[in-house]
Amino acid sequence: MPGLITMDDLTNEEIISILDDAEQLLPVAKGEIFLPLLQGRILGNLFFEPSTRTRMSFETAMKRLGGNVVNLGDVKTSSVVKGETLYDTIQMVDGYTDIIAMRHPRQGAAQYASDSANVPIMNGGDGAGHHPTQTMLDLFTIRRAHGTLEGLNVVLAGDLRYGRTVHSLSHALVRFGCNVTLSSPEALRMPEEIISDLRNQGADVNETDDLLSQIVNADVVYMTRIQKERFPDEDEYHKVAGAYKLHARDLDDAKAEMIIMHPLPRVDEIDSSVDSTRHACYFEQAFNGVVTRMSLMCWLLGVKVPSDVNTMGSEI
């Protein structure tokens, strides 16, 4: 069954179509209209790794569309601690649900689950691998801010080595002709194989460790957290922790329409002084996870989103 494991599972035309449907679903995501497009459907949330936004936005998305959700819950209280394999867990949940959202600490686990399942699998993050549903909400956020995905100057900053969000997003951006600048400490550079892939796609990719010098020309600055949990050596983490921190005063020369994004949670890479600036977009970005995942689930389940939601739904 087709799922969404990496952004390679979607063509550019499909990406745009899903984003267009998400635009239609905004009043449903905001709770202004009830449109039970997925009534009778059940989402299985399988999160083998901690999550707040991704898990809750999937659950909210399904419930806003009239469906229901079953959760794995705390892994420590599941059959995983008894030695149940991922294959057996997927086989079991496959029988209970119509679609599965999964996060797993092991890279490649989402593809393995998809190969094992009869229902669509949505990759909610697999280790340091991919996070395509995050990429979709990121693209939705960028397009709403700038009216296009074409030809923008995008700076990806922070943990580019372990950051699965930027691994997926960078591939998508270059498909729409964006100019990508990678800003990170040397120890957290984007993996060479990803840089090579981007350049093989004809991308203009620049690398720097000087984030502040890139802000003046940026349309999007995408900050990421230095992920302590990904480091095999805690001493290596402490060498780079706090490498970048944006303050409001750093944005004086930024373009008026430049947006700052972050997949959250943030630690200390964006100072609270930025929150009240016109550039802060990360909380809106988090909300956009609901509407984008609503659109994705409809697409994967073959449910058509009406072209005029306002005439189809009922006011709440």
Secondary structure, DSSP 8 states (H G I E B T S, - for coil): ---BSSGGGS-HHHHHHHHHHHHHTHHHHTTSEE--TTTT-EEEEEESS--SHHHHHHHHHHHHTT-EEEE---GGGSGGGGT--HHHHHHHHHHH-SEEEEEESSTTHHHHHHHH-SS-EEEEEETTS--HHHHHHHHHHHHHHHS--TT-EEEEES-TTT-HHHHHHHHHHHHTT-EEEEE--GGG---HHHHHHHHHTT--EEEES-SGGGGGG-SEEEE----GGG-S-HHHHHHHTT---B-GGGGTTS-TT-EEE--S--SSSB-GGGTTSTTB-HHHHHHHHHHHHHHHHHHHTT----S-HHHHSEE-
